[in-house]
């Protein structure tokens, strides 16, 4: 029924100005709309709405992720912009904080200013 409809992704923020600097300036998404309720960004053709909330309920899992062609180059660029990648106990991660999933995907995690867990994923070679 919704197979032909465009997906809209959502995440929450306690401060739209701070999250706007992160999603706009650091991650590089173009601002589509700003209101007192939410900021909407163009995330490579998918609308990402960062919605203002009183309290962000931190999820212990990834809420947004991006598939990239070169995870190390992306990590280097994001680190230059001040992004800190996360390490998880019990997971073998390399010097770039990348974990290799059983299927061969390379994955790394970081958080936005509100603590929402975000990820990068490089698919396995074909």
Secondary structure, 3 states (H helix, E strand, C coil): CCCCCCCEEEEEECCHHHHHHHHHHHCCCEEEEECCCEEEEEECCEEEEEEECCCCCCCCCEEEEEECCCHHHHHHHHHHCCCCEECCCCCCECCCCCEECCCCCEEEEEECCCCCEEEEEECCCC
